[in-house]
Amino acid sequence: MGERKFSMRFLVFLIAFFAAFYKFIETERIDSNTVAVNPDSLILKRFLKTNQLNGIMIVTGPDGKAQVFSNQSKVDGSPVSIKDYFPLASLQKLITGVAIQQLIDKGKLSLNTPLSKYYPQVENSENITIQNLLTHTSGLADRKEVPQQVLTTQEQQLDFSLTNYRVTYRKKWKYANINYALLAGIISQISGQNYATYVRQHFLTAGKGWHFKKYIQIKDKSKLAALSVMDQSTTWDKLSKEVTSTFGAGDYASRPVDYWKFMMAFINDQFVPVSEYQRSMKMTSKSYYGGLYISQKMLHANGGGFDTYSCFAYSNPKTKQVMVLFITNGKYKQVKSLAAKAFKLYADSYALRKNETSK
């Protein structure tokens, strides 16, 4: 009798264990052909834990597949999943920048094309070029106004952008969303499509199931990981108004693995030759071009502005290394510094592991 009870208890334990294990696998598994969860190296996971960074990091492994690291929990206690959507913030500027580069490569416009050709109503537009917009040297600045309502159409977004900027007349570097809102509008004018359609046809259809969405398309707010870290005064409605005002510059969200895939496609010349992008960067003599900062051998992008939420993307086109980092806690400047350290740590461990696998 005692043995039967023990056997029944053991059977119940096994059923519960495998049910929990299966649920864990289902939660963490995304496209097993490209993603390897829990890689052998624990260096980066330890880095996240030591620095108390809650979120998700994805890097390219020596085999070219994604490796996922996480040290995460939402404020409400539920886990942050790699299936959650994270606001791209300014990481979206690279999508807009690459689209403009595609049009440049096709001869549809040039770095010297004046803004007045497309938006003559913008003050001083005859003295502002596409290059100025791409490099934040247009002399235009944001007013940082928040719309009275959520902007649901491209027309509403552009109207808001065109009435909420100021002109400084100084061609010095000044980061401003208005530059990329205008670029997004130019993409629409040249292609004859709205911006979202152009992005879908020229980027997302090539990705076969990539999950990129405009922020307002996410109806289930529990799927937006960053929302849970907002302070009490930041409501869904308020955040929606702020995000939809950043047309072409930060109104998209994606799953972390899909932005990693986008970055991998970018450095592997699937959208434009990355060498052309780098050449344009050198021509401008600026450290920022088309959504990317360039420093030494790295191309990187930063996104933030939502309380304690920030995101980063680093790449080395020569070694084909990519790191994306989505963090739901920590001040932007602090996490920005840590992101640079994480990429160096990753690059060093990547080179070591790649050497080991080649022996």
Protein Blocks (a to p, Z undefined) as FASTA:
>chain_A
ZZmmmmmmmmmmmmmmmmmmmmmmmmmpghjklpcghifblklmmmmmmnopacdddddd
fkopacdddddddfkopacdfkbccdfkjmlmmmmmmmmmmmmmnopacfklcfklmmmm
bghklmpcfklmmnopnopacehiacfbdcfbfklmmmmmmmmccdehiabdcddfklmm
mmmmmmmmmnopafklmmmmmmmmmnnopacddfklmmblmlmmklmmpcfklcfklmmm
mmmmmghilpcccdfklmmmmmmmmmnopmbcfklmmmmmmmnopabeehiacehjbccd
ddehihjaccdddddfknopacddddfedcfklmmmmmmmmmmmmmmmmmmmmmmmmZZ
